Amino acid sequence: MKKKMKFKMPTAYTLLFTIIVVIAALTWIVPAGEYDILDPESGEYEPIPGTYTEMEQNPQGVWEVLYAPISGFFDAQDIALFVLIIGGFIGVVMKTGAIDAGIGKIIKRLEGREHLMIPVLMTVFAIGGTTYGMAEETIAFYPLLIPILIAAGYDALTAVSIIAIGAGNFTTIF
């Protein structure tokens, strides 16, 4: 009797490497080019329609594919270090039970006023997003905020929205 093979989701590393290989292959196929920018000094890159010009092709080879993860990690070392430190901190604090105690205390203090957490937390994340561009750094806050909001009667999507919208989209308000 033949054994049926079940589909097993590839690891994150496999998926990322596959994406790198596909994009590198596309550098051999898709023609290179650029648009003229409306105001290069403004920092916003708004292309001018109809100004596309082809450039010299820059196809990526095997060495560039193998070097891409190293280069990417080097370029994002400050973010990676921040996430590792916060992740370690959260791991240690969760082992002590302090997070559970803190969640309980927050919920008791805000009993009947849980809705106040949403604008306050969004403002905190918006300040972080506007002052130093906090985006990837918010990953470490999800394990902290999701249990608090679930205990307050909200769902996990509310916690994710508070962080993502606060840090990402509110930057234009301030």
PELIN-V559478 format. One line per field, one symbol per residue. ss: DSSP state (a for helix, b for strand, c for the rest). psi: psi as a letter, one per 30 degrees, with the letter a starting at -180 (. if undefined). burial: 1 if it has 9 or more other C-alpha atoms within 8 Angstrom, else 0. A space follows every 10 residues. Layout:
BEGIN
ss = ???
psi = ???
burial = ???
END
This chain:
BEGIN
ss = cccccccccc caaaaaaaaa aaaaaaaaac ccbbccbcca aaccccbccc ccbbcccccc caaaaaaaaa aaaaacaaaa aaaaaaaaaa aaaaaacaaa aaaaaaaaac cccccaaaaa aaaaaaaaaa aacccaaaaa aaaaaaaaaa accccaaaaa aaaaaaaaaa aacc
psi = kkkkkkkkkl leeeeeeeee eeeeefffek kklllkkejf fffkijlkkg gkkklkkikk aeeeeefeee eeeefgeeee eeeeeeeeee eeeeefgeee eeeeeeeeeg kfgfffeeee eeeeeeeeee eghjdfffef fefeeeeeee ffglleeeee eeeeeeeeff ffe.
burial = 0000000000 0000100001 1001101100 1110101010 0000100100 0100000001 0000100100 0010000011 0110011001 0011000110 0010011000 0001000100 1111111111 0001101101 0101111111 1001110111 1111111111 1000
END
